[in-house]
Structures are given as structure tokens and as C-alpha cells.
């Protein structure tokens, strides 16, 4: 849940990038970090494990406005993609305000996408959060790889009810990264405005 810093007149929101290992979660964050001016962002912090790393940083968005006179500061996190880091995934989801689910377009990653979405739903449920109660957008990444699965096939597995906004991306060159982030940020701010 978002926190309010009355002294700084800021609302802090947590956005988590979730998805299978190597789907592009870290690549998304690194691209955002590289494009946000230094005075508007904090440092990027990386907690490395043997096989994966968890990254997070915060920034003040440039053009997403205020909520009742408060600036909004977004804290972006990635979760480890490997299932055996599930305890870390659960911890990172605590207090989440919005989620970007990053799906991999590679033909051999369809099952990993499905398992990661199921894992997300289970972990949210353990925090007492219904998946319909948190803004989630679906980013289908690696659209430029050879043999990329059709977007509709990936969506049928990850979002069969077609409830999520979908963005195609090539995060390694920044394609679709900010469109995805702006969308989830707007959903988070809209939800905040409704709850105030």
C-alpha cells in the first residue's frame, strides 16, 4: 500500500516487475533508470544471488501529476525470476501498489509465463490481496526475437479473461518500456485518487 510523507508532501508507491526468469524485468528497470534524470531518481540497488539479482530504485515521475497536492514518488522493484526464490518474491510483493507482469515471447517460455502468473496470484493471495484489487499490466517482451509467439497466444495463457492492458515490448532497446510504466503508474494514481 502506498505511504504518505506529509513533511515532504509525497505519496510513495511501489511498482513490482514480476515474471519468469530472464524475461526482461531487469532490462526494463535499467532502461528506465538510464533515462530518468539523476535529480529525479534515487540510486539503483541490486541484491545479487548466485543466479539472479533483485533491483530496485525510486524516482519522481516527470509528468504524472499530483494527488491532492502531493507529489508521487514511484519505487520500482524486480523479483527474482527463479521459483526457488519464492520467499524473496513474497517479501517484495508486500505493500505493492501496481504490478508489471513481464512475459517472454520465446516459444520455449510459454509454460514459464503461465507458472509465473500462477505464482503471482498465489503470492498475492498469501498477502490477502485479490489479483483483481491491484493494478496489473501485461508486458509481452522480446517481440523482436526469431520465432516470437503471437501476442494472443501468450495472452491466452497469462490473461485468458483479457482483463489486463497489454503492451508489446523490446526492452533491450527501450521499445514499450515507458508506455508500460506510464500505464501502470496511471492505474495506481487513479486507484489512489478513488481511495482518498
VENUR-V724180 format. One record per backbone hydrogen bond with DSSP energy under -0.5 kcal/mol. NH is the residue of the N-H (numbers start at 1). CO is the residue of the C=O. E is the energy in kcal/mol with one decimal. If there is no record, write none. Layout:
nh | co | e
NH | CO | E
NH | CO | E
This chain:
nh | co | e
3 | 12 | -2.0
5 | 10 | -3.3
6 | 4 | -0.8
9 | 5 | -0.9
10 | 5 | -2.2
11 | 71 | -3.0
12 | 3 | -3.5
12 | 10 | -0.5
13 | 11 | -0.5
13 | 73 | -3.0
15 | 13 | -0.6
15 | 75 | -2.9
16 | 98 | -2.4
17 | 77 | -3.3
18 | 16 | -0.6
18 | 100 | -2.8
21 | 81 | -0.7
23 | 20 | -1.4
28 | 24 | -2.2
29 | 25 | -1.9
30 | 26 | -2.8
31 | 27 | -2.1
32 | 28 | -2.4
33 | 29 | -3.0
34 | 30 | -2.1
35 | 31 | -1.3
35 | 32 | -0.7
36 | 32 | -1.9
40 | 37 | -2.2
41 | 38 | -1.2
42 | 58 | -3.5
45 | 56 | -3.1
47 | 54 | -3.0
48 | 46 | -0.7
49 | 52 | -3.4
54 | 47 | -2.3
55 | 53 | -0.5
56 | 45 | -2.2
57 | 76 | -1.8
59 | 74 | -2.6
60 | 40 | -3.6
61 | 59 | -0.6
61 | 72 | -0.8
67 | 70 | -2.2
68 | 66 | -0.5
70 | 67 | -1.7
71 | 9 | -2.6
72 | 65 | -0.5
73 | 11 | -3.1
74 | 59 | -2.5
74 | 72 | -0.5
75 | 13 | -3.3
76 | 57 | -2.9
76 | 74 | -0.6
77 | 15 | -2.4
78 | 55 | -1.9
79 | 17 | -1.6
85 | 82 | -1.8
86 | 83 | -1.4
88 | 85 | -0.7
89 | 85 | -1.9
90 | 86 | -2.6
91 | 87 | -2.0
92 | 88 | -2.6
93 | 89 | -1.7
94 | 90 | -0.7
94 | 91 | -1.0
96 | 93 | -2.1
97 | 14 | -2.9
98 | 14 | -1.6
99 | 135 | -2.6
100 | 16 | -2.5
101 | 99 | -0.6
101 | 137 | -2.9
102 | 18 | -3.3
102 | 100 | -0.7
103 | 101 | -0.8
103 | 139 | -3.1
105 | 141 | -1.1
109 | 106 | -2.1
110 | 107 | -0.8
113 | 109 | -2.3
114 | 110 | -2.0
115 | 111 | -2.9
116 | 112 | -2.2
117 | 113 | -2.1
118 | 114 | -2.3
119 | 115 | -2.3
120 | 116 | -2.2
121 | 117 | -2.3
122 | 118 | -2.3
123 | 119 | -2.6
124 | 120 | -2.5
125 | 121 | -2.3
126 | 122 | -1.8
127 | 123 | -0.9
127 | 124 | -0.9
128 | 125 | -1.7
129 | 124 | -2.7
130 | 128 | -0.5
133 | 130 | -2.6
134 | 131 | -0.8
135 | 97 | -0.8
137 | 99 | -2.2
138 | 165 | -3.1
139 | 101 | -3.1
139 | 137 | -0.6
140 | 138 | -0.6
140 | 167 | -3.1
141 | 103 | -2.8
141 | 139 | -0.9
143 | 169 | -2.1
145 | 142 | -1.4
148 | 145 | -1.5
149 | 105 | -2.9
153 | 150 | -0.6
154 | 150 | -1.8
155 | 151 | -2.8
156 | 152 | -2.1
157 | 153 | -1.1
157 | 154 | -0.6
158 | 154 | -2.5
159 | 155 | -3.1
162 | 159 | -2.1
165 | 136 | -0.6
167 | 138 | -2.6
169 | 140 | -2.4
170 | 175 | -2.1
173 | 170 | -2.0
174 | 171 | -1.0
175 | 170 | -1.5
177 | 174 | -1.4
178 | 174 | -0.6
180 | 176 | -1.9
181 | 177 | -2.1
182 | 178 | -3.0
183 | 179 | -1.9
184 | 180 | -2.3
185 | 181 | -2.5
186 | 182 | -2.4
187 | 183 | -2.2
188 | 184 | -2.3
189 | 185 | -2.6
190 | 186 | -2.8
191 | 187 | -2.1
192 | 188 | -2.3
193 | 189 | -2.7
194 | 190 | -1.8
195 | 191 | -1.6
196 | 192 | -0.7
196 | 193 | -0.5
